[in-house]
Amino acid sequence: MLEVVVAFGVLAVALTILLGILSGATQQVRWSEDAGRAALNAESLLDQAGVGTPLEAGHTEGVFEDGRYRWTLDVTPWKDPTAPPATEQPVDPGAPQMYALDLQVQWGKGTPRERLQLQSLRLATPSQLEPVAP
């Protein structure tokens, strides 16, 4: 009789551990799905930046999938980090300009684990920029 009670105790402990592992695996699958969807939406948004409308420096925000994902996009003129800071080079107003795009996507409670950040560079040709006054 004692052996049966010990066997049930060992079985109960084993089942508790197994259920804990399965619960953790389910959470990992859910996080993986959320992160994958966030990445697809973010890449789509970056692909559309500057297409159809001129690319302008600034800050924009929005949501994907009825508010499930929140995003912010910061567009700034790109500066070469290797260029010496003291030299000012003349800028040709007709030359293409490079912009840095910084996109952040959050979902859930926005914890660091539920956040995705993508950075990209985009070259805007003069026809895509605002008209230059003569």
C-alpha positions as a Markdown table, in Angstrom:
| # | Residue | x | y | z |
|---|---|---|---|---|
| 1 | Met | 0.0 | 0.0 | 0.0 |
| 2 | Leu | 2.8 | 2.4 | 0.8 |
| 3 | Glu | 4.4 | 1.8 | -2.6 |
| 4 | Val | 1.2 | 2.8 | -4.3 |
| 5 | Val | 1.0 | 6.0 | -2.3 |
| 6 | Val | 4.6 | 6.9 | -3.1 |
| 7 | Ala | 4.0 | 6.1 | -6.8 |
| 8 | Phe | 1.0 | 8.4 | -6.9 |
| 9 | Gly | 3.1 | 11.1 | -5.2 |
| 10 | Val | 5.9 | 10.8 | -7.8 |
| 11 | Leu | 3.3 | 10.8 | -10.6 |
| 12 | Ala | 1.7 | 14.0 | -9.1 |
| 13 | Val | 5.1 | 15.7 | -9.0 |
| 14 | Ala | 5.9 | 14.6 | -12.6 |
| 15 | Leu | 2.6 | 15.8 | -13.9 |
| 16 | Thr | 3.0 | 19.2 | -12.2 |
| 17 | Ile | 6.4 | 19.7 | -13.8 |
| 18 | Leu | 5.1 | 18.5 | -17.2 |
| 19 | Leu | 2.2 | 21.0 | -17.1 |
| 20 | Gly | 4.6 | 23.8 | -16.1 |
| 21 | Ile | 6.7 | 23.0 | -19.1 |
| 22 | Leu | 3.8 | 22.9 | -21.5 |
| 23 | Ser | 2.5 | 26.2 | -20.1 |
| 24 | Gly | 5.9 | 27.8 | -20.8 |
| 25 | Ala | 5.9 | 26.4 | -24.3 |
| 26 | Thr | 2.5 | 27.8 | -25.0 |
| 27 | Gln | 3.6 | 31.2 | -23.9 |
| 28 | Gln | 6.7 | 30.9 | -26.2 |
| 29 | Val | 4.6 | 30.0 | -29.2 |
| 30 | Arg | 2.3 | 33.0 | -28.5 |
| 31 | Trp | 5.2 | 35.4 | -28.2 |
| 32 | Ser | 6.8 | 34.0 | -31.4 |
| 33 | Glu | 3.5 | 34.6 | -33.3 |
| 34 | Asp | 3.2 | 38.2 | -31.9 |
| 35 | Ala | 6.8 | 39.0 | -32.8 |
| 36 | Gly | 6.5 | 37.5 | -36.3 |
| 37 | Arg | 3.4 | 39.5 | -37.0 |
| 38 | Ala | 5.0 | 42.7 | -35.6 |
| 39 | Ala | 8.0 | 42.2 | -37.9 |
| 40 | Leu | 5.9 | 41.7 | -41.0 |
| 41 | Asn | 3.9 | 44.8 | -40.3 |
| 42 | Ala | 7.0 | 46.8 | -39.5 |
| 43 | Glu | 8.7 | 45.7 | -42.7 |
| 44 | Ser | 5.6 | 46.6 | -44.7 |
| 45 | Leu | 5.5 | 50.1 | -43.1 |
| 46 | Leu | 9.2 | 50.7 | -43.8 |
| 47 | Asp | 8.8 | 49.5 | -47.5 |
| 48 | Gln | 6.0 | 52.1 | -47.9 |
| 49 | Ala | 7.9 | 55.0 | -46.3 |
| 50 | Gly | 8.6 | 57.7 | -49.0 |
| 51 | Val | 6.5 | 55.9 | -51.6 |
| 52 | Gly | 3.7 | 57.9 | -53.1 |
| 53 | Thr | 4.3 | 60.8 | -50.7 |
| 54 | Pro | 7.6 | 62.7 | -50.2 |
| 55 | Leu | 9.8 | 61.5 | -47.3 |
| 56 | Glu | 9.9 | 64.3 | -44.7 |
| 57 | Ala | 11.7 | 64.5 | -41.4 |
| 58 | Gly | 9.4 | 64.1 | -38.4 |
| 59 | His | 7.6 | 61.8 | -36.0 |
| 60 | Thr | 4.5 | 59.8 | -36.9 |
| 61 | Glu | 2.5 | 57.2 | -34.9 |
| 62 | Gly | -0.1 | 54.7 | -35.7 |
| 63 | Val | -1.6 | 51.2 | -35.0 |
| 64 | Phe | -1.7 | 47.9 | -36.8 |
| 65 | Glu | -4.5 | 45.3 | -36.6 |
| 66 | Asp | -7.1 | 47.4 | -34.8 |
| 67 | Gly | -4.7 | 48.6 | -32.1 |
| 68 | Arg | -3.1 | 45.3 | -31.3 |
| 69 | Tyr | 0.3 | 46.7 | -32.4 |
| 70 | Arg | 1.4 | 50.3 | -31.8 |
| 71 | Trp | 4.1 | 51.9 | -33.9 |
| 72 | Thr | 6.2 | 55.1 | -34.0 |
| 73 | Leu | 8.4 | 56.2 | -36.9 |
| 74 | Asp | 11.1 | 58.9 | -36.6 |
| 75 | Val | 12.6 | 60.2 | -39.8 |
| 76 | Thr | 15.7 | 62.4 | -39.5 |
| 77 | Pro | 18.3 | 63.6 | -42.0 |
| 78 | Trp | 21.2 | 61.2 | -41.8 |
| 79 | Lys | 24.6 | 62.4 | -40.7 |
| 80 | Asp | 27.8 | 60.5 | -41.4 |
| 81 | Pro | 29.2 | 59.4 | -38.0 |
| 82 | Thr | 32.7 | 59.2 | -39.5 |
| 83 | Ala | 32.8 | 62.8 | -40.8 |
| 84 | Pro | 34.8 | 65.3 | -38.8 |
| 85 | Pro | 32.3 | 67.4 | -36.8 |
| 86 | Ala | 34.1 | 70.7 | -37.4 |
| 87 | Thr | 34.0 | 70.8 | -41.2 |
| 88 | Glu | 30.9 | 72.1 | -42.9 |
| 89 | Gln | 30.7 | 71.0 | -46.5 |
| 90 | Pro | 28.6 | 73.0 | -49.0 |
| 91 | Val | 25.4 | 71.2 | -49.8 |
| 92 | Asp | 24.0 | 71.0 | -53.4 |
| 93 | Pro | 20.3 | 71.6 | -53.1 |
| 94 | Gly | 19.7 | 69.3 | -56.1 |
| 95 | Ala | 21.6 | 66.4 | -54.6 |
| 96 | Pro | 19.7 | 63.4 | -53.1 |
| 97 | Gln | 19.4 | 63.4 | -49.4 |
| 98 | Met | 19.8 | 60.4 | -47.1 |
| 99 | Tyr | 17.3 | 59.9 | -44.3 |
| 100 | Ala | 17.5 | 57.7 | -41.2 |
| 101 | Leu | 14.3 | 55.8 | -40.4 |
| 102 | Asp | 13.8 | 54.5 | -36.8 |
| 103 | Leu | 10.7 | 52.4 | -36.4 |
| 104 | Gln | 9.5 | 51.0 | -33.1 |
| 105 | Val | 6.6 | 48.5 | -32.8 |
| 106 | Gln | 5.1 | 47.5 | -29.4 |
| 107 | Trp | 2.4 | 45.0 | -28.5 |
| 108 | Gly | 0.8 | 43.8 | -25.3 |
| 109 | Lys | 2.0 | 45.8 | -22.3 |
| 110 | Gly | 5.0 | 47.1 | -24.2 |
| 111 | Thr | 7.6 | 45.4 | -22.0 |
| 112 | Pro | 11.1 | 45.1 | -23.5 |
| 113 | Arg | 10.3 | 41.6 | -24.6 |
| 114 | Glu | 7.2 | 42.9 | -26.4 |
| 115 | Arg | 9.0 | 45.6 | -28.5 |
| 116 | Leu | 10.7 | 45.5 | -31.9 |
| 117 | Gln | 13.0 | 48.2 | -33.3 |
| 118 | Leu | 14.0 | 48.5 | -36.9 |
| 119 | Gln | 16.3 | 51.0 | -38.4 |
| 120 | Ser | 16.9 | 51.8 | -42.1 |
| 121 | Leu | 18.3 | 54.4 | -44.4 |
| 122 | Arg | 16.4 | 55.9 | -47.3 |
| 123 | Leu | 17.7 | 58.0 | -50.2 |
| 124 | Ala | 15.3 | 60.7 | -51.3 |
| 125 | Thr | 15.9 | 62.2 | -54.7 |
| 126 | Pro | 15.2 | 65.9 | -55.4 |
| 127 | Ser | 11.9 | 65.1 | -57.1 |
| 128 | Gln | 10.8 | 63.4 | -53.9 |
| 129 | Leu | 11.9 | 66.3 | -51.7 |
| 130 | Glu | 10.1 | 69.6 | -51.3 |
| 131 | Pro | 10.7 | 72.0 | -54.2 |
| 132 | Val | 13.8 | 74.1 | -53.8 |
| 133 | Ala | 13.4 | 77.9 | -54.2 |
| 134 | Pro | 15.6 | 79.4 | -56.9 |
